[in-house]
Amino acid sequence: MKSILITGCNRGLGLGLVKHLVQLPQPPENIFATCRNTNKAKELTSLAEKSKNVHIIEIDLTDTKNYDKIIEIVKDKTGDAGLNVLFNNAGTSTKFTRLKLVKEEQLTETFFVNTVVPIMLTKACLPLLKTAMNNFKDKSKMSIHKSAVINMTSILGSIADNNQGGHYPYRCSKAALNAATKSMSIDLKEDGILVACLHPGWVRTDMGGSTAPMDVDTSITNILNTLNSLTEEHMGCFIQYDGKILPW
């Protein structure tokens, strides 16, 4: 891919994606990485200083009316090439929550960050994604090297796999994101834009916790291998980091 926009890159999986992408034998020409506060993203800032293809976009993604800032920066760098990949990675999670303890603000805030933001950002980036795809004649063959939207989800968003209950804010927001992914895959099929949602595994990050069994590097290595293998057959699928198809 020539260009990719990744949200939530100040730490965790977003930062891991940027770090791995710049180390590829043929890295993307432009890696756009969003974060809320560059003062709290020292490692990302250092990476951008060393790698001229990394462009930091400081923005609070909950301010959906400010997405024009993102679009202008991407368009300025990519021109007629457009944007190949939008990776909606940014997310939030509350602590494990049983029904008797769940709070309204937990539900609404988590839903906005995990579901509303990816939908609205995809909407804003659609012209850039279409521009990228228009550089290819065959829209039936899909891949991340042409045009794609990848939504970072979680197995906790699986309704079929839920056998523990709880986690109302996170489960509901990710299940909704999965539903949005499916709708996007239908709406963008004619445009040739690949859409899928991806479960990164249970990873040792601030969100995943210190007891998670997988480190960031292992997750990202698998994710990039899986992304490179995606075709039109994966359109609208719920996929694990290692390529396994997960139950809705």
Summary of the structure (lengths in Angstrom):
residues: 248
radius of gyration: 17.0
end to end distance: 28.7
largest distance: 54.7
contacts: 823
relative contact order: 0.14
helix: 44%
strand: 15%
